[in-house]
């Protein structure tokens, strides 16, 4: 789902960079009004969990994989504005630290997944969540992925990428398969949260220590060993790029590119596991520190 550099034309990525900055700024400002001290740890934990889950690709078609995006999961557990903040942190760290998604295309990825994707994913839950809880969560997760994927395809078309109609249809079908899986995963995770902390999603409040401990443990497990069962096939955007002859261009060499540390560790598993743990800690620290700053700033 992450668009690499060299896939979008300069006018497209520059425009989306310019749009994303004030959009995220507006949502961060709203997040500052919504947050309190008790919810700060949850932002870090859920950010780390979604980051770890995004590392695990699952097959969605022949030679194609997908992964959890997590916009609806974050929106339902944190609220839409804090979810935009957390997703933006995840996407930015993925680009600058792990070389996952372009640096120049950062605005496009943030716009697609962190702004529009999160808001689209929250809308069905906001409208129907009280009466059709599971259906609303599934619809939100499905819509979030489809909107994000469709925006990415549209941005490629606007960049002058000649995309045959059959290829676009197949890409949308693969996005739909990934979106359905996202919906199922999101329902399962939210049900787990509500078992640990009854009624949390309908009436958000400070998450209990048990919830934080369980999801911290799950994030660590996914980050350290999850990649062992992950699909090695390219995701929908990467596969489309291969089929269209697009080549990703590295603008900035990231320190933990491809989610692995340097060769100073002999074991390939240790290199991946160490990079995963570093990412979890970084995501948690940045999300929690940003939330704490927003709360202190409002209090001042």
N, C-alpha and C positions, 0 to 999 in steps of 0.2 A: 504493500500500500504506500510505502514511502517512495517518493519520486527522487531519483538521483539527479545530480547535476549533469548538464548537457542534454537532458531530455526536453527541457522547456526553452523557448526562445527568450532572449534578454528582456524584451518588452513585457512578456507574460510573467516571468518570475519577479521582475522588478515591480510590476504593478501589484502583484500579490504580496510582496514584501511590504509595500507601502500601505496596503489595506490591512494587513494582519497586525501591524504595530498598534494603531489606535484601537482596533477591535479587541485585542488582548488586553490593552491598557484599560479599556472600559470594563471588561469582565473582571480584571484584577481589582479595580476600584470597588466593584460590587462585592467581590469576594471579601474584601476588607470589612464591609458592613455585615456580612453574614457570619464571619468566623468569631470564635471565642477561644480562650486558652485551652478549654477542655477538648476541643476538636483538633488541635494542632497535630498530635501524634497520629491521628487517623489519616490525615493528608499524606504524611510521610509513608505510612504503612501501605495504604492503598496505591500510592504512586509506585512504590517498590514492587508490589504484587503485580500491577499491570505491566510494568517494565519487564519483569521476569516472564510473565505470560506471553508477551510479545516476542520473546526470544524463541518460543516453541512453535515452529511451523507444523501444520497438519495438512495432509493431502486433501485437495478439493477436486482434482481431476487428473487426467493423464499428464504427468510431467509438470504439474502445477500445485503449489501449496498456498496456504493462507495462514493467518495467525490472528489471535484475539486482538482487536483494536482497543476495546475497553472504554469507549466514550460513554456508553449508556451505563455501564457498571459504575463508573466514577460519578456520573451525574445523579444516579439514584441513591448513592451512598453518601455523597458529599454535598450535593446541590449543584446546579449547573455552573454557576460562576466559579466556585472553587475547583470544579472538575476541569474547566477550561484552563485554569492556572496550572493544575497538576499535569494535564496532558501536554501543555506547552513546554513545561520543564522536561518531561520525558522526551519529547521530540527533539528539543534543542540539545540535550545531552547525547541522545543517540547520534545526532549529526556531528557534533564537535568532538565527542570522545570515542565513539564507536564506528564512525563513518557509515552510518546507516541512514540513508537519506541525504540529499544534497545540502550543502551550506548555503549556496545561492538560492536553492529551491526551498529553503527553510520556511519562508513565508507561505508558499503554496501548501506544504505539508501541514503547517500549523492551521492555515485557513480551512483546509479540507477536513482534517481529523480533530483538531482541538477546538475550533470555533464552530463551524457549521456542523461537523459530525457530532459533537457533544450536544449542541442545541437541538438538532434533529432527533437525536436519540432520546432526549429528555421529553420532547413534546408529547408523544403518546402516553407516557407515564404521568405527565402533568394533567392531561385531559381525562384519561380513563383509569389511572392507577388505583384510585380508591375503590372502584367497583369491579374492574377487570384486571386484577393485579398481574398475574402471570402473562396474560395476553398482551398487556400494555408494555411489559418489560421486553418480551420477545419482539413485538412490533418495533419498539424503540431501537433495540440492538440491530435488527434487520435493516431498518431505515437508515440508521447511522452509517453502516458499512456501504449500503447502496448509494447513498448520497455522496459519501467521501470518494468512492470508486468512480462514480459518474462524473464528479467534478474533475478528478484526475484525467479521465478520458477526454473531457471537454477542453481541459487546459493543453493537452497534447495536440488536439485538433487545432486549437487557436495558435499553437506554436508552429503550425505548418506540417505536422506529421501526417502523411497521407495514410489514412487508416481505412482499409476496405471494409465495407459494411458487414460481411460475414465475420471478420475478425473482431469487430466491435461487438457484435451480437454474442460471440463466444466469450469475450472478455466479461460482458455483463452477466452471462450465465454463470461464469466462474465466481464473480463477485456475489451473485445470489446464493450460490452454494456456501461460500464462506460466511455470508450474512446469516444464513440459517443456522450454521454451526455456532456462530457468535451468539445468536439468540438463545440457543440451548445452554451454552456455557454460562451466559449471563444470568439466566434463571437459576441454574444450579448454585452459582456463587452467592447470589442474593438470598436464596433459601438457606444456605449455610450460615450467612450472617444473621438472618432472622432467628435461626435456631439458637445461635449463641447469644443473641441480644434481641429478645422478642419485641416485635413491633418497630424495630429500628427504622426501616425504610419508610414506613408510613409517617412516622413522627421522629425525624432525625434528632439525635441528641448525642451526648458524649458516649462513645463506644466503650464498653467495659474492657477490663484488662484481658479477659479470656479471648475476646474477639481479636484484640491487637496481637496477642501471643500466637493464636492460631494462624492468622494471615501473615505474620512475620515469618513463622516457620514454613508456611507454604511458599512464600516468596523465596526464601533461602533454598528450599528443596528444588524449586523450578530453576533457579539461577545456577545451582551447582551441578545438578544431574539431569535436568529436563532436556537439555540439548542432545543427550544420548539417544532419546527416542524421537527427536524432531525430524521432520522430513527435510531432505537436502535439496528438494526441487525448488526452483525459483517461484516467488509469489506472482500474483497476477500482473503487476506492473513490470516486474523484471522479465517475465516471460513475454509480455507484449513488446518490451524493448528489444529482446532477442529476435523476435519474429519480424520486427520493423527495421532491424539493423541499427538500432540506437546503441551507442556506447557510453557508459557512465564515465564521467571525467572527474578525477579527484582534484578539488580545488585546495583542500587543506588535508594533509595527512594526519589522521587522528591517532592518538597514542594507543588506543585499544581497538584498532581497526579489525573488523570482522569478529568482534567479541572474543579476542584472544590477546594475551600478553606477549611480550617478546620471547625470544628463544632462550632466555636465561633459565627457563624451566624446561626440563627435558620432556616431561609428560605432556602430551597434547591435551589430555583431560584436565591436568592441573592448570594449563594456560587458559583453557576455556572457563574452568570453575573460578579461578582467581579473577578473571575479567568480569564474570557474572557477579561475584560478591562485591567487587569494586563498584560496579554499576548500581547495585542495590543500595549500598551505603551512600553513594553520591546522590541518588534520587531522593532517598529519605532525608538526607541532610539539607538539600536545597529546598525541597517542598516544605519541610518543617520550619526552616529558617525564614523562608519567605512568608509563610503564614504567621509566624511569630512577629516578624517586622510589621506586617499589615495590622495585626491586633494592637501592637504597641503604638503604631502611628495613629490609629483611630483613637486610642485612649488619650494620647497626648493632645 
